Amino acid sequence: MAERRISQLTSALRQDDHHDLRIGCTPSAAFHLLPAPAAHFASQYPMTRLDVHSQPADSLARMLGNGEIEIMLAPTNIASQIAGGRYQHLFDTRMLIVALARSSARGTQSH
């Protein structure tokens, strides 16, 4: 599911373009949730470099707001700290992906 959502968020990327996609996630998400979707994404978008930042959720919210990351995988309770963010509930583990509305990686569904 995370794999599909990351692909949806980055659907504007063309396979022949060079891009950096800055992703922030909590340490547990980096270890448990991100490896398989990141590997699949890399195979579909070989010219896109995933720049992963593993930080506590409150640091990720600040980084997203400052434009240091474009996408954030974090617990759902962090959503209230993000002004202008669009998010999608992903797992029963209460994790979500957030992208700012001004980001090229933003999602199509908001809550």
C-alpha positions in Angstrom: 0.0 0.0 0.0 2.8 2.5 0.8 4.4 1.5 -2.5 1.3 2.4 -4.4 0.8 5.7 -2.5 4.4 6.8 -3.0 3.9 6.1 -6.7 0.7 8.1 -6.7 2.4 11.0 -5.0 5.2 11.0 -7.6 3.1 10.3 -10.7 4.3 13.6 -12.2 7.9 12.3 -12.4 9.0 11.1 -15.8 11.3 8.1 -15.9 13.9 9.8 -18.0 14.3 12.9 -15.7 16.8 13.3 -12.9 15.1 14.2 -9.6 15.7 14.1 -5.9 12.8 13.2 -3.8 13.3 14.2 -0.1 11.4 11.8 2.2 11.2 12.1 5.9 10.1 9.3 8.1 10.3 8.1 11.7 13.1 5.7 12.6 10.6 2.8 12.9 9.0 3.6 9.5 12.5 3.8 7.9 13.3 0.3 9.3 10.0 -1.5 8.9 7.9 0.3 6.2 10.1 2.0 3.7 12.7 -0.6 2.4 10.3 -2.6 0.1 8.4 0.4 -1.4 11.7 2.3 -1.8 13.2 -0.6 -3.7 10.2 -0.9 -5.9 10.1 2.8 -6.5 13.8 2.9 -7.4 13.2 0.2 -10.0 10.4 2.2 -11.6 12.1 5.6 -11.4 15.9 4.8 -11.7 16.7 8.5 -12.4 15.1 9.6 -9.1 17.3 9.6 -6.0 15.4 9.0 -2.7 16.9 11.3 -0.1 15.6 9.7 3.2 15.7 11.6 6.5 15.0 9.6 9.6 13.9 11.8 12.5 11.3 12.0 15.3 7.8 13.0 14.1 8.0 16.5 15.5 11.3 17.2 13.7 9.8 15.9 10.5 6.8 18.3 10.8 9.2 21.2 11.1 11.3 19.9 8.2 8.2 19.6 6.0 7.1 23.1 6.9 10.6 24.5 6.1 10.7 22.7 2.7 13.6 20.4 3.8 11.5 17.3 2.9 8.7 16.9 0.4 7.0 13.8 1.8 6.7 12.6 5.3 5.7 9.2 6.7 4.7 9.8 10.3 2.1 8.8 12.9 -1.4 10.3 12.3 -1.3 12.5 15.5 1.3 14.7 13.8 -1.2 15.9 11.2 -2.5 18.7 13.5 1.0 20.2 13.5 1.2 20.7 9.7 -0.5 23.7 8.2 -1.2 23.3 4.5 -0.5 19.6 4.4 -2.4 17.0 2.6 -2.4 13.5 4.1 -3.5 10.0 3.5 -4.1 7.3 6.1 -2.0 4.3 5.0 -1.9 1.6 7.6 -3.8 0.3 10.6 -0.6 1.3 12.5 -1.8 4.9 12.3 0.9 6.1 9.9 0.3 8.6 7.1 2.1 10.3 4.3 2.0 14.1 4.2 3.0 16.5 1.4 2.5 20.2 1.5 0.0 21.6 -1.0 2.7 23.6 -2.7 4.9 20.5 -3.2 5.1 18.9 -6.6 4.8 15.6 -4.7 1.5 16.4 -3.1 -1.4 13.8 -3.1 -4.8 14.0 -4.6 -6.8 13.3 -1.5 -7.0 15.3 1.7 -8.7 15.0 5.0 
